[in-house]
Amino acid sequence: MSDYKTIIESNNFIVLDKYTKEWKVSEGYQSEYDLEREFIQDLVNQGYEYLPTLNNSQAMLANVREQLQSLNNVVFLESEWQRFVEEYLDKANESII
């Protein structure tokens, strides 16, 4: 056991005069799928809602529209929504690549 001197302590944090992390070797390989599942579970544990149907750009845009309308208590006309998407969310000259 290490002997650390506490410099300051509160309900939210503690400051020590020194800290040495004990390194642990990973016991195994974590696949990308497992990493994503763990990340999603961490977010769910923090109160985020997981929507497995949000798996393509159209579904994501539909969800953004629904959330913006709900948060701002408005309803977009189709023409307003298309303009908003084209100007701010899905510009023609911008892409993932």
Order of alpha helices (4+ residues) and beta strands (2+ residues): beta-beta-alpha-alpha-alpha
